Amino acid sequence: MERTISRLSNKAQAPTTFTKFNELPPELRIKIWQHAMPDARTVVVKSPHTKQRQAPRSLEEAMSKTQYQDETWYSNTQIPASLHVNGEARHEALKHYRLSLAVGNAQPRIYVDFTRDTLFFGNSELKPECSPLWNFTHDLNRVERLAVVPEGAWRVLRWKKVDLNSLEKMIFVHDTEKFELGPLPQLVEDAPQNDEVDLPEEQVQRLEELVSRQESQEEATINPMKKRMQAAREELNTLMMVLPTQWEKEPAVATAVFRKSRGDRWQC
């Protein structure tokens, strides 16, 4: 009984912080920083024109706007914390993230890991005043995952000089008007409908029976996804046909919606 009480007491008094981190060998600390890198993010890119139209909330913010009037993209997506912990953590983080998407001679303001992050431009790219920005935006040739809203006619006008030769996947996002995205947006892709999987014959027969029984119920759910995917493929085909010099290979196509997360606000 006394041993049990002693163990519980020791657990209750266990430290909640680790104060000896700096005494660890450098190679071990580096492995920890590497392991602490965030998962792939969805980076919401916003128009500088939208930012300028917003009324300043304080004198400091107003002064800031007068000091930085260069028109360039910005983002409210949360910056990886490891960039601000200390010099050692920042050094490791900068192996993955770099300030990107500057327009012309403006300073870049968005940290991006092009190998993992998805860039979402949303309605920013569709604003008439944003059309010239696309001609002078740096790093678009490094984008591998691009999320946009399904508005093909406008996109053709904006992308005449856009280099997307590194693009691996293009995601068309629906229902973006429901809420304003916070610092940690969660993009949820629709499940693919046409994946072929090799299964034993018995399992195939069982699946066929289930499909025949539930066909009417599934139709209501699958049809919207199929329609979204069909529209997405048609838009991509149009882009590749109208802008043939901008595409060295055909990217994969997907549809998605945003899941409301902490920090998001419903639109009125």
HELIX and SHEET records of a PDB file:
HELIX    1   1 GLU A    2  ALA A   12  1                                  11    
HELIX    2   2 PHE A   21  GLU A   23  5                                   3    
HELIX    3   3 PRO A   26  HIS A   35  1                                  10    
HELIX    4   4 PRO A   48  ARG A   53  1                                   6    
HELIX    5   5 LEU A   59  GLN A   67  1                                   9    
HELIX    6   6 ALA A   81  LEU A   83  5                                   3    
HELIX    7   7 GLY A   87  ALA A   93  1                                   7    
HELIX    8   8 GLY A  122  LEU A  126  5                                   5    
HELIX    9   9 PRO A  128  CYS A  130  5                                   3    
HELIX   10  10 SER A  131  ASN A  135  1                                   5    
HELIX   11  11 LEU A  140  ARG A  142  5                                   3    
HELIX   12  12 GLY A  152  ARG A  158  1                                   7    
HELIX   13  13 GLU A  201  VAL A  242  1                                  42    
HELIX   14  14 PRO A  244  GLN A  246  5                                   3    
SHEET    1   A 6 THR A  42  VAL A  44  0                                        
SHEET    2   A 6 THR A 118  PHE A 120  1                                        
SHEET    3   A 6 ARG A 145  VAL A 148  1                                        
SHEET    4   A 6 LYS A 169  HIS A 174  1                                        
SHEET    5   A 6 ALA A 252  ARG A 259  1                                        
SHEET    6   A 6 GLN A 186  GLU A 189 -1                                        
SHEET    1   B 2 ARG A  98  SER A 100  0                                        
SHEET    2   B 2 ILE A 110  VAL A 112 -1                                        
SHEET    1   C 2 PHE A 179  GLU A 180  0                                        
SHEET    2   C 2 ARG A 265  TRP A 266 -1                                        
END                                                                             
